[in-house]
């Protein structure tokens, strides 16, 4: 009787051992699957984070991966529109280049001072928007010198860059006046339309790295177009700089 009870007890112990062993093994398999899956998901998330980080900069903004472009404005400052443009550029943290006439600089020095204080490049556009021709070389030169003096009086800095009206230029001025001409690569003729969308459509499709965009800060439609152009090109990955960074970097 005792012998049978002993055999039964051994059988029960052995059965319990097998059950425990099986349960432990199965549990180990189940729990070991969790860290493997967690590692896989974490690795996948990390890879996705790296991809996202490569295309986004600080504060989730797209990084600059299409190159630099320069936004330039002629004929100002304008009492009705330049301040609005400067507000929009400041909000977007964009620096532009302004080629101003001496006459307007004399009339609105506070706007010239603001351009300078906010980090925009200021260039010469002659005193009266004079176009250079064969018969007015000396007058043209006098207007450049006069405008340089006016701008320096306001900003305290020498003027280095000039945008000659209509692109008419004499290279000998570069040595005589130590000035560098700045032309453009995209001209949407914004002065002859009141349609901002038309201006935008003439600019955005043509932009490529190192583009220099010509606009005017004396029209409602031009100011509207300029800020929308900034928004669109920033989304595409372009970086806006002052024109000197394109010419000499």
C-alpha positions as CSV (number, residue, x, y, z in Angstrom):
1,X,0.0,0.0,0.0
2,X,2.8,2.4,0.9
3,X,4.7,1.4,-2.2
4,X,1.7,2.2,-4.4
5,X,1.2,5.6,-2.6
6,X,4.9,6.3,-3.1
7,X,4.7,5.6,-6.8
8,X,1.6,7.8,-7.1
9,X,3.3,10.6,-5.2
10,X,6.3,10.4,-7.5
11,X,4.0,10.4,-10.5
12,X,2.2,13.5,-9.3
13,X,5.5,15.3,-8.5
14,X,6.9,14.4,-12.0
15,X,3.7,15.6,-13.6
16,X,3.8,18.9,-11.7
17,X,7.4,19.3,-12.7
18,X,6.6,18.8,-16.4
19,X,3.6,21.2,-16.2
20,X,5.8,23.9,-14.5
21,X,8.6,23.4,-16.9
22,X,6.2,23.8,-19.9
23,X,4.6,26.8,-18.4
24,X,7.9,28.5,-17.7
25,X,9.1,27.8,-21.2
26,X,5.9,29.1,-22.8
27,X,6.0,32.2,-20.6
28,X,9.6,32.8,-21.5
29,X,8.7,32.7,-25.1
30,X,5.8,35.1,-24.7
31,X,7.8,37.6,-22.7
32,X,10.9,37.4,-24.8
33,X,8.7,38.4,-27.8
34,X,7.9,41.7,-26.1
35,X,11.4,43.2,-26.0
36,X,12.1,42.0,-29.5
37,X,9.0,43.8,-30.8
38,X,9.6,46.8,-28.7
39,X,13.1,47.1,-30.0
40,X,11.9,46.7,-33.6
41,X,9.2,49.4,-33.2
42,X,11.6,51.7,-31.3
43,X,14.2,51.3,-34.1
44,X,11.6,52.0,-36.7
45,X,10.4,55.1,-34.9
46,X,14.0,56.3,-34.5
47,X,14.6,55.8,-38.2
48,X,11.4,57.7,-39.0
49,X,12.5,60.5,-36.6
50,X,15.9,60.7,-38.4
51,X,14.1,61.1,-41.7
52,X,11.8,63.7,-40.3
53,X,14.7,65.5,-38.6
54,X,16.6,65.6,-41.9
55,X,13.8,67.5,-43.7
56,X,12.8,69.7,-40.8
57,X,14.8,72.3,-38.9
58,X,14.3,74.1,-35.6
59,X,10.7,74.5,-34.6
60,X,9.6,72.0,-37.3
61,X,10.4,74.3,-40.2
62,X,11.8,72.8,-43.4
63,X,15.5,73.0,-43.7
64,X,17.1,74.9,-46.6
65,X,17.9,72.3,-49.2
66,X,17.2,74.1,-52.4
67,X,19.7,76.9,-52.0
68,X,19.6,80.7,-51.6
69,X,17.5,83.3,-53.3
70,X,17.4,87.1,-52.9
71,X,14.4,89.3,-52.8
72,X,15.1,92.8,-54.1
73,X,13.0,96.0,-54.2
74,X,13.5,99.1,-56.3
75,X,12.3,102.7,-56.3
76,X,11.4,103.1,-52.6
77,X,11.0,103.9,-49.9
78,X,7.3,104.4,-50.3
79,X,5.3,106.0,-47.5
80,X,2.2,103.9,-48.1
81,X,3.7,100.4,-48.8
82,X,7.3,100.0,-47.5
83,X,6.3,99.9,-43.9
84,X,3.8,97.1,-44.6
85,X,6.4,95.2,-46.5
86,X,8.9,95.6,-43.7
87,X,6.3,94.4,-41.2
88,X,5.7,91.2,-43.3
89,X,9.4,90.5,-43.7
90,X,10.0,91.0,-40.0
91,X,7.2,88.6,-39.2
92,X,8.8,86.0,-41.5
93,X,12.3,86.7,-40.3
94,X,13.4,87.5,-43.9
95,X,16.2,89.9,-45.0
96,X,15.8,91.6,-48.4
97,X,17.7,94.1,-50.5
98,X,16.4,97.6,-51.2
99,X,17.7,99.8,-54.0
100,X,16.3,103.2,-53.1
101,X,16.3,106.6,-54.8
102,X,18.0,109.5,-53.2
103,X,14.9,111.6,-53.6
104,X,12.8,109.2,-51.7
105,X,15.5,108.6,-49.0
106,X,15.5,112.3,-48.4
107,X,11.7,112.4,-48.0
108,X,11.4,109.3,-45.8
109,X,14.6,108.8,-43.8
110,X,12.8,107.0,-41.0
111,X,12.0,104.2,-43.4
112,X,15.6,104.0,-44.6
113,X,16.7,103.9,-41.0
114,X,14.3,101.1,-40.2
115,X,15.6,99.1,-43.2
116,X,19.1,99.4,-41.9
117,X,18.2,98.6,-38.3
118,X,16.3,95.5,-39.3
119,X,19.3,94.1,-41.2
120,X,18.3,94.7,-44.8
121,X,20.8,95.6,-47.5
122,X,20.4,99.1,-48.8
123,X,21.7,100.0,-52.3
124,X,21.7,103.0,-54.6
125,X,19.1,103.5,-57.4
126,X,20.3,107.0,-58.4
127,X,18.7,110.2,-57.0
128,X,15.9,110.6,-59.6
129,X,15.7,107.1,-61.2
130,X,17.9,108.4,-64.0
131,X,18.7,106.0,-66.9
132,X,22.3,106.2,-68.1
133,X,22.8,107.0,-71.7
134,X,25.7,108.4,-73.9
135,X,24.9,112.0,-73.1
136,X,24.4,112.0,-69.3
137,X,27.3,110.1,-67.9
138,X,28.5,112.9,-65.6
139,X,25.0,113.6,-64.4
140,X,24.4,109.9,-63.7
141,X,27.6,109.8,-61.7
142,X,26.6,112.9,-59.8
143,X,23.3,111.3,-58.9
144,X,25.1,108.2,-57.6
145,X,27.4,110.2,-55.4
146,X,24.6,112.4,-54.1
147,X,22.5,109.4,-53.2
148,X,25.4,107.6,-51.5
149,X,25.9,110.7,-49.3
150,X,22.2,110.8,-48.4
151,X,22.1,107.1,-47.4
152,X,25.3,107.4,-45.4
153,X,24.0,110.3,-43.5
154,X,21.0,108.2,-42.5
155,X,22.6,104.8,-41.8
156,X,26.2,105.8,-41.0
157,X,27.5,103.3,-43.6
158,X,29.1,103.5,-47.0
159,X,27.0,102.3,-49.9
160,X,28.6,99.6,-52.0
161,X,25.9,98.3,-54.2
162,X,24.0,100.0,-57.0
163,X,21.1,98.9,-59.2
164,X,21.2,101.1,-62.3
165,X,17.7,102.0,-63.5
166,X,16.8,99.8,-66.5
167,X,20.1,98.0,-66.2
168,X,22.1,100.6,-68.0
169,X,25.6,100.7,-66.6
170,X,29.2,101.8,-67.3
171,X,31.7,99.4,-65.9
172,X,34.2,102.2,-65.4
173,X,32.0,103.5,-62.5
174,X,33.0,100.3,-60.6
175,X,36.6,101.5,-60.2
176,X,35.8,105.3,-60.1
177,X,33.2,104.9,-57.3
178,X,34.1,101.6,-55.8
179,X,30.5,100.3,-56.4
180,X,29.2,97.0,-57.7
181,X,26.2,96.8,-60.0
182,X,23.4,94.4,-59.0
183,X,21.0,93.2,-61.8
184,X,18.4,90.4,-61.6
185,X,17.5,87.0,-62.9
186,X,13.7,87.2,-62.6
187,X,11.6,90.3,-63.5
188,X,7.8,89.7,-63.3
189,X,7.1,93.3,-64.4
190,X,5.1,93.9,-61.3
191,X,4.8,97.6,-62.0
192,X,2.5,97.1,-64.9
193,X,-0.1,94.9,-63.2
194,X,-2.3,95.2,-60.1
195,X,-2.8,91.4,-60.0
196,X,-0.7,89.8,-57.2
197,X,-1.5,86.3,-58.4
198,X,-0.1,87.2,-61.9
199,X,3.2,88.4,-60.3
200,X,3.4,85.3,-58.2
201,X,2.9,83.0,-61.2
202,X,5.6,84.9,-63.1
203,X,8.1,84.3,-60.2
204,X,7.7,81.0,-58.4
205,X,8.0,78.6,-61.4
206,X,11.2,80.3,-62.5
207,X,13.0,80.3,-59.2
208,X,16.2,78.3,-58.9
209,X,19.2,78.5,-56.7
210,X,20.8,81.9,-56.5
211,X,17.9,83.6,-58.2
212,X,17.6,87.4,-57.8
213,X,14.0,88.5,-57.8
214,X,13.2,92.1,-58.9
215,X,10.1,93.7,-57.4
216,X,9.0,97.2,-56.3
217,X,7.8,98.3,-52.9
218,X,5.4,101.0,-54.1
219,X,2.4,98.9,-55.1
220,X,-0.2,97.0,-53.0
221,X,-0.1,94.0,-55.4
222,X,3.7,93.9,-55.3
223,X,3.8,93.8,-51.5
224,X,1.1,91.1,-51.4
225,X,2.9,89.1,-54.0
226,X,6.3,89.4,-52.3
227,X,5.1,88.0,-49.0
228,X,3.2,85.1,-50.7
229,X,6.3,84.4,-52.8
230,X,8.3,84.2,-49.5
231,X,5.8,81.8,-48.0
232,X,5.7,79.5,-51.0
233,X,9.5,79.4,-51.6
234,X,10.2,78.8,-47.9
235,X,7.8,75.8,-48.1
236,X,9.9,74.5,-51.0
237,X,13.1,74.8,-49.0
238,X,14.6,78.0,-50.2
239,X,16.6,80.3,-48.0
240,X,16.2,84.1,-48.4
241,X,19.4,86.2,-48.1
242,X,20.6,89.6,-49.0
243,X,21.9,89.9,-52.5
244,X,25.6,90.2,-51.4
245,X,25.5,86.6,-50.2
246,X,24.6,85.4,-53.7
247,X,27.1,87.6,-55.4
248,X,30.2,86.9,-53.3
249,X,29.6,83.7,-51.2
